[in-house]
Amino acid sequence: MQLFGSILGKFIDVGFIALLIVFQQELRRFLLFIGTSDIFTKGKIGKGLFDFKFQVNKAQSLDINAIVKACKNMSESKTGAILILTKNNDLKFYSNTGDVIDAKVSVRMIESIFYKNSPLHDGAIIISDNVIVSARCVLPVTEHADFPAHLGMRHRAAVGITENTDALAIVVSEQTGQISYSLNGELKHALSPERLRELLEKEFS
């Protein structure tokens, strides 16, 4: 019985490790959700049931015109960029990976951050409540094996952050100048500025 118990214990240990390996992507998403969610923050439980009006007002404060114009200008000059727009989750975990900006959204501010000689142009900017919270932020990348090979790391990061959070992402390609949009892990590619405006108004109006 002692030998059998020892063998069974080894099987259990190996089985636990095997479960971690098999379900590593699901565990990673769960831990990211817990790490970025405000559901357990003091005073936040139940708040979502009563703050609908507050969230709508916050969304309407986004300067969509400035974002679309900046993306249009960067598209024409083929300036690479990735913008993350928060919704219910403020993405503090990812904001802390970059440099604090705390500036109101404007065309000049966005373009200056992503100017190729700027020390902040690598990484993403995170925008919350019409404020550029931080720049040069590090984001998780999607690990889907069927992700299009011709798309770069900015697109992978855009899909990765929207897979794990309720945020949306806008990417301007440095190679082609094309504008892409990601929400819920889905990527819309080669958008016109007018189409980008429609998508943003749908989410923030």
PyMOL commands that place a pseudoatom at each C-alpha (Angstrom):
pseudoatom trace, name=CA, resn=MET, resi=1, chain=A, elem=C, hetatm=0, pos=[0.000, 0.000, 0.000]
pseudoatom trace, name=CA, resn=GLN, resi=2, chain=A, elem=C, hetatm=0, pos=[2.884, 2.339, 0.725]
pseudoatom trace, name=CA, resn=LEU, resi=3, chain=A, elem=C, hetatm=0, pos=[4.386, 1.643, -2.697]
pseudoatom trace, name=CA, resn=PHE, resi=4, chain=A, elem=C, hetatm=0, pos=[0.993, 2.080, -4.369]
pseudoatom trace, name=CA, resn=GLY, resi=5, chain=A, elem=C, hetatm=0, pos=[0.425, 5.348, -2.495]
pseudoatom trace, name=CA, resn=SER, resi=6, chain=A, elem=C, hetatm=0, pos=[3.853, 6.625, -3.556]
pseudoatom trace, name=CA, resn=ILE, resi=7, chain=A, elem=C, hetatm=0, pos=[3.184, 5.756, -7.210]
pseudoatom trace, name=CA, resn=LEU, resi=8, chain=A, elem=C, hetatm=0, pos=[-0.272, 7.331, -7.084]
pseudoatom trace, name=CA, resn=GLY, resi=9, chain=A, elem=C, hetatm=0, pos=[1.192, 10.480, -5.554]
pseudoatom trace, name=CA, resn=LYS, resi=10, chain=A, elem=C, hetatm=0, pos=[3.660, 10.781, -8.429]
pseudoatom trace, name=CA, resn=PHE, resi=11, chain=A, elem=C, hetatm=0, pos=[0.829, 10.417, -10.942]
pseudoatom trace, name=CA, resn=ILE, resi=12, chain=A, elem=C, hetatm=0, pos=[-1.118, 13.173, -9.210]
pseudoatom trace, name=CA, resn=ASP, resi=13, chain=A, elem=C, hetatm=0, pos=[1.905, 15.494, -9.253]
pseudoatom trace, name=CA, resn=VAL, resi=14, chain=A, elem=C, hetatm=0, pos=[2.527, 14.836, -12.949]
pseudoatom trace, name=CA, resn=GLY, resi=15, chain=A, elem=C, hetatm=0, pos=[-1.192, 15.208, -13.717]
pseudoatom trace, name=CA, resn=PHE, resi=16, chain=A, elem=C, hetatm=0, pos=[-1.308, 18.611, -12.025]
pseudoatom trace, name=CA, resn=ILE, resi=17, chain=A, elem=C, hetatm=0, pos=[1.682, 19.820, -14.040]
pseudoatom trace, name=CA, resn=ALA, resi=18, chain=A, elem=C, hetatm=0, pos=[0.093, 18.427, -17.211]
pseudoatom trace, name=CA, resn=LEU, resi=19, chain=A, elem=C, hetatm=0, pos=[-3.113, 20.379, -16.502]
pseudoatom trace, name=CA, resn=LEU, resi=20, chain=A, elem=C, hetatm=0, pos=[-1.097, 23.584, -16.099]
pseudoatom trace, name=CA, resn=ILE, resi=21, chain=A, elem=C, hetatm=0, pos=[0.596, 22.971, -19.445]
pseudoatom trace, name=CA, resn=VAL, resi=22, chain=A, elem=C, hetatm=0, pos=[-2.599, 22.080, -21.298]
pseudoatom trace, name=CA, resn=PHE, resi=23, chain=A, elem=C, hetatm=0, pos=[-4.622, 24.996, -19.926]
pseudoatom trace, name=CA, resn=GLN, resi=24, chain=A, elem=C, hetatm=0, pos=[-1.849, 27.593, -19.749]
pseudoatom trace, name=CA, resn=GLN, resi=25, chain=A, elem=C, hetatm=0, pos=[-3.592, 30.015, -22.130]
pseudoatom trace, name=CA, resn=GLU, resi=26, chain=A, elem=C, hetatm=0, pos=[-6.865, 29.866, -20.188]
pseudoatom trace, name=CA, resn=LEU, resi=27, chain=A, elem=C, hetatm=0, pos=[-5.038, 30.329, -16.874]
pseudoatom trace, name=CA, resn=ARG, resi=28, chain=A, elem=C, hetatm=0, pos=[-3.094, 33.259, -18.316]
pseudoatom trace, name=CA, resn=ARG, resi=29, chain=A, elem=C, hetatm=0, pos=[-6.304, 34.979, -19.443]
pseudoatom trace, name=CA, resn=PHE, resi=30, chain=A, elem=C, hetatm=0, pos=[-7.928, 34.351, -16.066]
pseudoatom trace, name=CA, resn=LEU, resi=31, chain=A, elem=C, hetatm=0, pos=[-4.973, 35.812, -14.157]
pseudoatom trace, name=CA, resn=LEU, resi=32, chain=A, elem=C, hetatm=0, pos=[-4.859, 38.829, -16.474]
pseudoatom trace, name=CA, resn=PHE, resi=33, chain=A, elem=C, hetatm=0, pos=[-8.582, 39.355, -15.901]
pseudoatom trace, name=CA, resn=ILE, resi=34, chain=A, elem=C, hetatm=0, pos=[-8.148, 39.209, -12.133]
pseudoatom trace, name=CA, resn=GLY, resi=35, chain=A, elem=C, hetatm=0, pos=[-5.097, 41.456, -12.272]
pseudoatom trace, name=CA, resn=THR, resi=36, chain=A, elem=C, hetatm=0, pos=[-6.774, 44.157, -14.338]
pseudoatom trace, name=CA, resn=SER, resi=37, chain=A, elem=C, hetatm=0, pos=[-10.321, 43.940, -12.982]
pseudoatom trace, name=CA, resn=ASP, resi=38, chain=A, elem=C, hetatm=0, pos=[-11.707, 46.374, -10.407]
pseudoatom trace, name=CA, resn=ILE, resi=39, chain=A, elem=C, hetatm=0, pos=[-14.437, 44.005, -9.280]
pseudoatom trace, name=CA, resn=PHE, resi=40, chain=A, elem=C, hetatm=0, pos=[-12.826, 43.333, -5.896]
pseudoatom trace, name=CA, resn=THR, resi=41, chain=A, elem=C, hetatm=0, pos=[-11.783, 46.906, -5.219]
pseudoatom trace, name=CA, resn=LYS, resi=42, chain=A, elem=C, hetatm=0, pos=[-13.250, 48.339, -2.047]
pseudoatom trace, name=CA, resn=GLY, resi=43, chain=A, elem=C, hetatm=0, pos=[-16.573, 49.974, -2.744]
pseudoatom trace, name=CA, resn=LYS, resi=44, chain=A, elem=C, hetatm=0, pos=[-16.735, 48.690, -6.333]
pseudoatom trace, name=CA, resn=ILE, resi=45, chain=A, elem=C, hetatm=0, pos=[-18.836, 45.581, -5.775]
pseudoatom trace, name=CA, resn=GLY, resi=46, chain=A, elem=C, hetatm=0, pos=[-22.352, 46.303, -6.939]
pseudoatom trace, name=CA, resn=LYS, resi=47, chain=A, elem=C, hetatm=0, pos=[-21.387, 49.718, -8.229]
pseudoatom trace, name=CA, resn=GLY, resi=48, chain=A, elem=C, hetatm=0, pos=[-21.740, 48.592, -11.842]
pseudoatom trace, name=CA, resn=LEU, resi=49, chain=A, elem=C, hetatm=0, pos=[-25.467, 48.095, -11.280]
pseudoatom trace, name=CA, resn=PHE, resi=50, chain=A, elem=C, hetatm=0, pos=[-26.023, 51.774, -10.597]
pseudoatom trace, name=CA, resn=ASP, resi=51, chain=A, elem=C, hetatm=0, pos=[-23.374, 53.756, -12.500]
pseudoatom trace, name=CA, resn=PHE, resi=52, chain=A, elem=C, hetatm=0, pos=[-24.672, 53.414, -16.073]
pseudoatom trace, name=CA, resn=LYS, resi=53, chain=A, elem=C, hetatm=0, pos=[-25.191, 57.144, -16.401]
pseudoatom trace, name=CA, resn=PHE, resi=54, chain=A, elem=C, hetatm=0, pos=[-21.676, 57.849, -15.150]
pseudoatom trace, name=CA, resn=GLN, resi=55, chain=A, elem=C, hetatm=0, pos=[-20.097, 55.466, -17.657]
pseudoatom trace, name=CA, resn=VAL, resi=56, chain=A, elem=C, hetatm=0, pos=[-22.033, 56.987, -20.564]
pseudoatom trace, name=CA, resn=ASN, resi=57, chain=A, elem=C, hetatm=0, pos=[-20.921, 60.517, -19.618]
pseudoatom trace, name=CA, resn=LYS, resi=58, chain=A, elem=C, hetatm=0, pos=[-17.327, 59.332, -19.332]
pseudoatom trace, name=CA, resn=ALA, resi=59, chain=A, elem=C, hetatm=0, pos=[-17.474, 57.713, -22.774]
pseudoatom trace, name=CA, resn=GLN, resi=60, chain=A, elem=C, hetatm=0, pos=[-18.958, 60.797, -24.411]
pseudoatom trace, name=CA, resn=SER, resi=61, chain=A, elem=C, hetatm=0, pos=[-16.030, 62.926, -23.201]
pseudoatom trace, name=CA, resn=LEU, resi=62, chain=A, elem=C, hetatm=0, pos=[-13.646, 61.186, -25.626]
pseudoatom trace, name=CA, resn=ASP, resi=63, chain=A, elem=C, hetatm=0, pos=[-12.363, 63.525, -28.334]
pseudoatom trace, name=CA, resn=ILE, resi=64, chain=A, elem=C, hetatm=0, pos=[-13.033, 61.256, -31.297]
pseudoatom trace, name=CA, resn=ASN, resi=65, chain=A, elem=C, hetatm=0, pos=[-12.220, 64.011, -33.795]
pseudoatom trace, name=CA, resn=ALA, resi=66, chain=A, elem=C, hetatm=0, pos=[-8.689, 64.409, -32.423]
pseudoatom trace, name=CA, resn=ILE, resi=67, chain=A, elem=C, hetatm=0, pos=[-8.022, 60.670, -32.463]
pseudoatom trace, name=CA, resn=VAL, resi=68, chain=A, elem=C, hetatm=0, pos=[-9.305, 60.204, -36.019]
pseudoatom trace, name=CA, resn=LYS, resi=69, chain=A, elem=C, hetatm=0, pos=[-7.387, 63.220, -37.328]
pseudoatom trace, name=CA, resn=ALA, resi=70, chain=A, elem=C, hetatm=0, pos=[-4.160, 62.111, -35.652]
pseudoatom trace, name=CA, resn=CYS, resi=71, chain=A, elem=C, hetatm=0, pos=[-4.542, 58.616, -37.101]
pseudoatom trace, name=CA, resn=LYS, resi=72, chain=A, elem=C, hetatm=0, pos=[-5.248, 60.068, -40.554]
pseudoatom trace, name=CA, resn=ASN, resi=73, chain=A, elem=C, hetatm=0, pos=[-2.119, 62.260, -40.397]
pseudoatom trace, name=CA, resn=MET, resi=74, chain=A, elem=C, hetatm=0, pos=[0.065, 59.399, -39.145]
pseudoatom trace, name=CA, resn=SER, resi=75, chain=A, elem=C, hetatm=0, pos=[-1.371, 57.130, -41.832]
pseudoatom trace, name=CA, resn=GLU, resi=76, chain=A, elem=C, hetatm=0, pos=[-0.397, 59.603, -44.546]
pseudoatom trace, name=CA, resn=SER, resi=77, chain=A, elem=C, hetatm=0, pos=[3.142, 59.950, -43.162]
pseudoatom trace, name=CA, resn=LYS, resi=78, chain=A, elem=C, hetatm=0, pos=[3.432, 56.212, -42.403]
pseudoatom trace, name=CA, resn=THR, resi=79, chain=A, elem=C, hetatm=0, pos=[4.120, 56.828, -38.743]
pseudoatom trace, name=CA, resn=GLY, resi=80, chain=A, elem=C, hetatm=0, pos=[3.666, 53.651, -36.708]
pseudoatom trace, name=CA, resn=ALA, resi=81, chain=A, elem=C, hetatm=0, pos=[1.346, 53.960, -33.721]
pseudoatom trace, name=CA, resn=ILE, resi=82, chain=A, elem=C, hetatm=0, pos=[-0.840, 51.982, -31.336]
pseudoatom trace, name=CA, resn=LEU, resi=83, chain=A, elem=C, hetatm=0, pos=[-3.549, 53.633, -29.239]
pseudoatom trace, name=CA, resn=ILE, resi=84, chain=A, elem=C, hetatm=0, pos=[-5.476, 51.825, -26.492]
pseudoatom trace, name=CA, resn=LEU, resi=85, chain=A, elem=C, hetatm=0, pos=[-8.831, 53.313, -25.484]
pseudoatom trace, name=CA, resn=THR, resi=86, chain=A, elem=C, hetatm=0, pos=[-10.183, 52.104, -22.154]
pseudoatom trace, name=CA, resn=LYS, resi=87, chain=A, elem=C, hetatm=0, pos=[-13.836, 51.501, -21.378]
pseudoatom trace, name=CA, resn=ASN, resi=88, chain=A, elem=C, hetatm=0, pos=[-14.853, 50.126, -17.971]
pseudoatom trace, name=CA, resn=ASN, resi=89, chain=A, elem=C, hetatm=0, pos=[-11.362, 48.950, -17.028]
pseudoatom trace, name=CA, resn=ASP, resi=90, chain=A, elem=C, hetatm=0, pos=[-8.694, 51.648, -16.659]
pseudoatom trace, name=CA, resn=LEU, resi=91, chain=A, elem=C, hetatm=0, pos=[-5.811, 49.181, -17.377]
pseudoatom trace, name=CA, resn=LYS, resi=92, chain=A, elem=C, hetatm=0, pos=[-3.647, 50.441, -14.499]
pseudoatom trace, name=CA, resn=PHE, resi=93, chain=A, elem=C, hetatm=0, pos=[-1.482, 47.328, -14.678]
pseudoatom trace, name=CA, resn=TYR, resi=94, chain=A, elem=C, hetatm=0, pos=[-0.462, 48.112, -18.253]
pseudoatom trace, name=CA, resn=SER, resi=95, chain=A, elem=C, hetatm=0, pos=[-0.274, 51.870, -17.673]
pseudoatom trace, name=CA, resn=ASN, resi=96, chain=A, elem=C, hetatm=0, pos=[2.335, 51.250, -14.990]
pseudoatom trace, name=CA, resn=THR, resi=97, chain=A, elem=C, hetatm=0, pos=[4.614, 49.556, -17.542]
pseudoatom trace, name=CA, resn=GLY, resi=98, chain=A, elem=C, hetatm=0, pos=[5.086, 52.858, -19.391]
pseudoatom trace, name=CA, resn=ASP, resi=99, chain=A, elem=C, hetatm=0, pos=[5.848, 56.510, -18.687]
pseudoatom trace, name=CA, resn=VAL, resi=100, chain=A, elem=C, hetatm=0, pos=[3.204, 58.747, -17.128]
pseudoatom trace, name=CA, resn=ILE, resi=101, chain=A, elem=C, hetatm=0, pos=[1.911, 61.461, -19.482]
pseudoatom trace, name=CA, resn=ASP, resi=102, chain=A, elem=C, hetatm=0, pos=[-1.383, 62.649, -17.925]
pseudoatom trace, name=CA, resn=ALA, resi=103, chain=A, elem=C, hetatm=0, pos=[-2.223, 64.999, -20.807]
pseudoatom trace, name=CA, resn=LYS, resi=104, chain=A, elem=C, hetatm=0, pos=[-5.492, 65.820, -22.525]
pseudoatom trace, name=CA, resn=VAL, resi=105, chain=A, elem=C, hetatm=0, pos=[-6.017, 64.099, -25.870]
pseudoatom trace, name=CA, resn=SER, resi=106, chain=A, elem=C, hetatm=0, pos=[-5.025, 66.282, -28.815]
pseudoatom trace, name=CA, resn=VAL, resi=107, chain=A, elem=C, hetatm=0, pos=[-3.769, 65.771, -32.352]
pseudoatom trace, name=CA, resn=ARG, resi=108, chain=A, elem=C, hetatm=0, pos=[-0.378, 67.361, -31.667]
pseudoatom trace, name=CA, resn=MET, resi=109, chain=A, elem=C, hetatm=0, pos=[0.175, 65.375, -28.482]
pseudoatom trace, name=CA, resn=ILE, resi=110, chain=A, elem=C, hetatm=0, pos=[-0.560, 62.021, -30.144]
pseudoatom trace, name=CA, resn=GLU, resi=111, chain=A, elem=C, hetatm=0, pos=[1.583, 62.807, -33.190]
pseudoatom trace, name=CA, resn=SER, resi=112, chain=A, elem=C, hetatm=0, pos=[4.493, 64.056, -31.078]
pseudoatom trace, name=CA, resn=ILE, resi=113, chain=A, elem=C, hetatm=0, pos=[4.513, 60.886, -28.976]
pseudoatom trace, name=CA, resn=PHE, resi=114, chain=A, elem=C, hetatm=0, pos=[4.697, 58.626, -32.044]
pseudoatom trace, name=CA, resn=TYR, resi=115, chain=A, elem=C, hetatm=0, pos=[7.152, 60.791, -33.993]
pseudoatom trace, name=CA, resn=LYS, resi=116, chain=A, elem=C, hetatm=0, pos=[9.914, 58.398, -35.024]
pseudoatom trace, name=CA, resn=ASN, resi=117, chain=A, elem=C, hetatm=0, pos=[12.652, 60.306, -33.153]
pseudoatom trace, name=CA, resn=SER, resi=118, chain=A, elem=C, hetatm=0, pos=[10.624, 60.574, -29.966]
pseudoatom trace, name=CA, resn=PRO, resi=119, chain=A, elem=C, hetatm=0, pos=[11.880, 58.404, -27.065]
pseudoatom trace, name=CA, resn=LEU, resi=120, chain=A, elem=C, hetatm=0, pos=[8.228, 57.496, -26.366]
pseudoatom trace, name=CA, resn=HIS, resi=121, chain=A, elem=C, hetatm=0, pos=[7.269, 56.231, -29.820]
pseudoatom trace, name=CA, resn=ASP, resi=122, chain=A, elem=C, hetatm=0, pos=[7.873, 52.540, -29.029]
pseudoatom trace, name=CA, resn=GLY, resi=123, chain=A, elem=C, hetatm=0, pos=[4.993, 50.854, -27.268]
pseudoatom trace, name=CA, resn=ALA, resi=124, chain=A, elem=C, hetatm=0, pos=[1.395, 51.936, -26.834]
pseudoatom trace, name=CA, resn=ILE, resi=125, chain=A, elem=C, hetatm=0, pos=[-0.360, 54.932, -25.385]
pseudoatom trace, name=CA, resn=ILE, resi=126, chain=A, elem=C, hetatm=0, pos=[-3.306, 54.327, -23.065]
pseudoatom trace, name=CA, resn=ILE, resi=127, chain=A, elem=C, hetatm=0, pos=[-6.194, 56.785, -23.188]
pseudoatom trace, name=CA, resn=SER, resi=128, chain=A, elem=C, hetatm=0, pos=[-8.773, 56.902, -20.408]
pseudoatom trace, name=CA, resn=ASP, resi=129, chain=A, elem=C, hetatm=0, pos=[-11.528, 59.498, -19.979]
pseudoatom trace, name=CA, resn=ASN, resi=130, chain=A, elem=C, hetatm=0, pos=[-10.021, 61.651, -22.769]
pseudoatom trace, name=CA, resn=VAL, resi=131, chain=A, elem=C, hetatm=0, pos=[-6.619, 61.724, -21.040]
pseudoatom trace, name=CA, resn=ILE, resi=132, chain=A, elem=C, hetatm=0, pos=[-3.417, 60.160, -22.346]
pseudoatom trace, name=CA, resn=VAL, resi=133, chain=A, elem=C, hetatm=0, pos=[-2.534, 58.355, -19.140]
pseudoatom trace, name=CA, resn=SER, resi=134, chain=A, elem=C, hetatm=0, pos=[0.810, 56.920, -20.193]
pseudoatom trace, name=CA, resn=ALA, resi=135, chain=A, elem=C, hetatm=0, pos=[3.002, 56.146, -23.198]
pseudoatom trace, name=CA, resn=ARG, resi=136, chain=A, elem=C, hetatm=0, pos=[5.564, 53.487, -24.130]
pseudoatom trace, name=CA, resn=CYS, resi=137, chain=A, elem=C, hetatm=0, pos=[3.367, 50.849, -22.487]
pseudoatom trace, name=CA, resn=VAL, resi=138, chain=A, elem=C, hetatm=0, pos=[4.068, 47.133, -22.860]
pseudoatom trace, name=CA, resn=LEU, resi=139, chain=A, elem=C, hetatm=0, pos=[1.088, 45.013, -23.902]
pseudoatom trace, name=CA, resn=PRO, resi=140, chain=A, elem=C, hetatm=0, pos=[0.417, 41.266, -24.114]
pseudoatom trace, name=CA, resn=VAL, resi=141, chain=A, elem=C, hetatm=0, pos=[0.494, 39.844, -27.640]
pseudoatom trace, name=CA, resn=THR, resi=142, chain=A, elem=C, hetatm=0, pos=[-1.894, 37.333, -29.113]
pseudoatom trace, name=CA, resn=GLU, resi=143, chain=A, elem=C, hetatm=0, pos=[-0.558, 33.807, -29.436]
pseudoatom trace, name=CA, resn=HIS, resi=144, chain=A, elem=C, hetatm=0, pos=[-2.982, 32.560, -32.083]
pseudoatom trace, name=CA, resn=ALA, resi=145, chain=A, elem=C, hetatm=0, pos=[-1.134, 30.326, -34.520]
pseudoatom trace, name=CA, resn=ASP, resi=146, chain=A, elem=C, hetatm=0, pos=[-3.281, 31.508, -37.445]
pseudoatom trace, name=CA, resn=PHE, resi=147, chain=A, elem=C, hetatm=0, pos=[-2.514, 35.214, -36.948]
pseudoatom trace, name=CA, resn=PRO, resi=148, chain=A, elem=C, hetatm=0, pos=[-1.640, 36.793, -40.341]
pseudoatom trace, name=CA, resn=ALA, resi=149, chain=A, elem=C, hetatm=0, pos=[2.124, 36.653, -40.810]
pseudoatom trace, name=CA, resn=HIS, resi=150, chain=A, elem=C, hetatm=0, pos=[2.313, 39.944, -42.691]
pseudoatom trace, name=CA, resn=LEU, resi=151, chain=A, elem=C, hetatm=0, pos=[1.081, 41.912, -39.652]
pseudoatom trace, name=CA, resn=GLY, resi=152, chain=A, elem=C, hetatm=0, pos=[3.642, 43.101, -37.130]
pseudoatom trace, name=CA, resn=MET, resi=153, chain=A, elem=C, hetatm=0, pos=[3.962, 43.278, -33.353]
pseudoatom trace, name=CA, resn=ARG, resi=154, chain=A, elem=C, hetatm=0, pos=[1.714, 46.326, -33.014]
pseudoatom trace, name=CA, resn=HIS, resi=155, chain=A, elem=C, hetatm=0, pos=[-1.156, 44.372, -34.523]
pseudoatom trace, name=CA, resn=ARG, resi=156, chain=A, elem=C, hetatm=0, pos=[-0.392, 41.362, -32.328]
pseudoatom trace, name=CA, resn=ALA, resi=157, chain=A, elem=C, hetatm=0, pos=[-0.397, 43.599, -29.262]
pseudoatom trace, name=CA, resn=ALA, resi=158, chain=A, elem=C, hetatm=0, pos=[-3.674, 45.219, -30.332]
pseudoatom trace, name=CA, resn=VAL, resi=159, chain=A, elem=C, hetatm=0, pos=[-5.375, 41.848, -30.589]
pseudoatom trace, name=CA, resn=GLY, resi=160, chain=A, elem=C, hetatm=0, pos=[-3.682, 40.609, -27.413]
pseudoatom trace, name=CA, resn=ILE, resi=161, chain=A, elem=C, hetatm=0, pos=[-4.899, 43.469, -25.201]
pseudoatom trace, name=CA, resn=THR, resi=162, chain=A, elem=C, hetatm=0, pos=[-8.447, 43.285, -26.559]
pseudoatom trace, name=CA, resn=GLU, resi=163, chain=A, elem=C, hetatm=0, pos=[-8.566, 39.519, -26.045]
pseudoatom trace, name=CA, resn=ASN, resi=164, chain=A, elem=C, hetatm=0, pos=[-7.984, 39.955, -22.325]
pseudoatom trace, name=CA, resn=THR, resi=165, chain=A, elem=C, hetatm=0, pos=[-9.736, 43.266, -21.548]
pseudoatom trace, name=CA, resn=ASP, resi=166, chain=A, elem=C, hetatm=0, pos=[-12.735, 45.332, -22.680]
pseudoatom trace, name=CA, resn=ALA, resi=167, chain=A, elem=C, hetatm=0, pos=[-10.472, 48.001, -24.204]
pseudoatom trace, name=CA, resn=LEU, resi=168, chain=A, elem=C, hetatm=0, pos=[-10.240, 48.716, -27.923]
pseudoatom trace, name=CA, resn=ALA, resi=169, chain=A, elem=C, hetatm=0, pos=[-7.079, 49.323, -29.924]
pseudoatom trace, name=CA, resn=ILE, resi=170, chain=A, elem=C, hetatm=0, pos=[-6.163, 51.386, -32.976]
pseudoatom trace, name=CA, resn=VAL, resi=171, chain=A, elem=C, hetatm=0, pos=[-3.023, 50.634, -34.985]
pseudoatom trace, name=CA, resn=VAL, resi=172, chain=A, elem=C, hetatm=0, pos=[-1.329, 52.649, -37.712]
pseudoatom trace, name=CA, resn=SER, resi=173, chain=A, elem=C, hetatm=0, pos=[1.084, 50.541, -39.759]
pseudoatom trace, name=CA, resn=GLU, resi=174, chain=A, elem=C, hetatm=0, pos=[4.593, 51.911, -40.209]
pseudoatom trace, name=CA, resn=GLN, resi=175, chain=A, elem=C, hetatm=0, pos=[5.068, 49.905, -43.417]
pseudoatom trace, name=CA, resn=THR, resi=176, chain=A, elem=C, hetatm=0, pos=[1.799, 50.597, -45.244]
pseudoatom trace, name=CA, resn=GLY, resi=177, chain=A, elem=C, hetatm=0, pos=[0.181, 53.450, -43.335]
pseudoatom trace, name=CA, resn=GLN, resi=178, chain=A, elem=C, hetatm=0, pos=[-3.039, 51.439, -43.067]
pseudoatom trace, name=CA, resn=ILE, resi=179, chain=A, elem=C, hetatm=0, pos=[-5.303, 51.889, -40.051]
pseudoatom trace, name=CA, resn=SER, resi=180, chain=A, elem=C, hetatm=0, pos=[-6.526, 48.856, -38.105]
pseudoatom trace, name=CA, resn=TYR, resi=181, chain=A, elem=C, hetatm=0, pos=[-9.019, 48.511, -35.264]
pseudoatom trace, name=CA, resn=SER, resi=182, chain=A, elem=C, hetatm=0, pos=[-9.322, 45.720, -32.705]
pseudoatom trace, name=CA, resn=LEU, resi=183, chain=A, elem=C, hetatm=0, pos=[-12.101, 44.909, -30.242]
pseudoatom trace, name=CA, resn=ASN, resi=184, chain=A, elem=C, hetatm=0, pos=[-12.808, 41.641, -28.388]
pseudoatom trace, name=CA, resn=GLY, resi=185, chain=A, elem=C, hetatm=0, pos=[-9.809, 40.024, -30.033]
pseudoatom trace, name=CA, resn=GLU, resi=186, chain=A, elem=C, hetatm=0, pos=[-11.047, 40.713, -33.572]
pseudoatom trace, name=CA, resn=LEU, resi=187, chain=A, elem=C, hetatm=0, pos=[-9.046, 42.860, -35.986]
pseudoatom trace, name=CA, resn=LYS, resi=188, chain=A, elem=C, hetatm=0, pos=[-10.534, 45.087, -38.690]
pseudoatom trace, name=CA, resn=HIS, resi=189, chain=A, elem=C, hetatm=0, pos=[-7.841, 45.954, -41.208]
pseudoatom trace, name=CA, resn=ALA, resi=190, chain=A, elem=C, hetatm=0, pos=[-7.275, 48.712, -43.786]
pseudoatom trace, name=CA, resn=LEU, resi=191, chain=A, elem=C, hetatm=0, pos=[-9.892, 51.152, -42.494]
pseudoatom trace, name=CA, resn=SER, resi=192, chain=A, elem=C, hetatm=0, pos=[-10.566, 54.614, -43.850]
pseudoatom trace, name=CA, resn=PRO, resi=193, chain=A, elem=C, hetatm=0, pos=[-10.640, 57.514, -41.353]
pseudoatom trace, name=CA, resn=GLU, resi=194, chain=A, elem=C, hetatm=0, pos=[-14.398, 57.758, -41.916]
pseudoatom trace, name=CA, resn=ARG, resi=195, chain=A, elem=C, hetatm=0, pos=[-14.893, 54.084, -41.053]
pseudoatom trace, name=CA, resn=LEU, resi=196, chain=A, elem=C, hetatm=0, pos=[-12.706, 54.489, -37.958]
pseudoatom trace, name=CA, resn=ARG, resi=197, chain=A, elem=C, hetatm=0, pos=[-14.880, 57.392, -36.845]
pseudoatom trace, name=CA, resn=GLU, resi=198, chain=A, elem=C, hetatm=0, pos=[-18.015, 55.268, -37.262]
pseudoatom trace, name=CA, resn=LEU, resi=199, chain=A, elem=C, hetatm=0, pos=[-16.568, 52.467, -35.134]
pseudoatom trace, name=CA, resn=LEU, resi=200, chain=A, elem=C, hetatm=0, pos=[-15.466, 54.851, -32.388]
pseudoatom trace, name=CA, resn=GLU, resi=201, chain=A, elem=C, hetatm=0, pos=[-18.812, 56.637, -32.331]
pseudoatom trace, name=CA, resn=LYS, resi=202, chain=A, elem=C, hetatm=0, pos=[-20.544, 53.283, -32.034]
pseudoatom trace, name=CA, resn=GLU, resi=203, chain=A, elem=C, hetatm=0, pos=[-18.532, 52.417, -28.921]
pseudoatom trace, name=CA, resn=PHE, resi=204, chain=A, elem=C, hetatm=0, pos=[-18.293, 55.839, -27.270]
pseudoatom trace, name=CA, resn=SER, resi=205, chain=A, elem=C, hetatm=0, pos=[-21.568, 57.583, -28.098]
for i in range(1, 205): cmd.bond("trace and resi %d" % i, "trace and resi %d" % (i + 1))
show_as sticks, trace
zoom trace
